[in-house]
């Protein structure tokens, strides 16, 4: 896959997406969002890809925000459409992928960058990372799901403080708040993410997809996550992965999941 603003590599079932706009601190513009959607869609459809990691190029930023120059003069209607289209094509899309997505946050993750990281299934960060939603300092609010996902991760009070002060928090504070799962050095960030991806890929991709759906449904209005869990649990019994997993357990060997 060839893109203008992102790099995609695949190795042993692990796909890595690198947002590659270092001179702009990897800021999200329209083209980058479109390319990310295309890449995620293609990787989701690739049965050989079991886990996806996303990070930013360089050592300064994961994604330092959105490209403000693109929408500074938008009308009310254009602004709403920007948020709606972005959420549908990228942020909600990533959250609902059946393939696990890990965000490796290297440096600044601000505004749309933090929103992208939060749309991933979980996050690891380098110890130089800084995270925040500074939109109110520009006279606008987070528009790519930030006001919804941040409270889910850190709680309402902490989210309100972060949004209203427009301030940044450190990687360690992000970990303490539940925003990221692990903090390590910049040098060890990708190896840690790859290690976690390796642990994921040893398990049933079918079961993991079902678990993602069940967990996500707990946060969706009008959907009973418990019912989703019951349904997906039952569906697992009809898969080859379930047969292999239980047989391997009874035979006291490691499973070789077919992924169906």
Helices and strands as residue ranges (DSSP letters): E 6-11, E 14-19, G 22-24, H 30-44, E 51-56, E 61-63, G 68-70, H 76-86, I 87-91, H 92-95, E 100-105, E 108-110, H 112-119, E 122-126, E 130-132, G 135-138, H 146-154, H 156-165, E 168-170, H 171-177, E 182-184, H 186-201, H 205-217, H 225-236, H 240-250
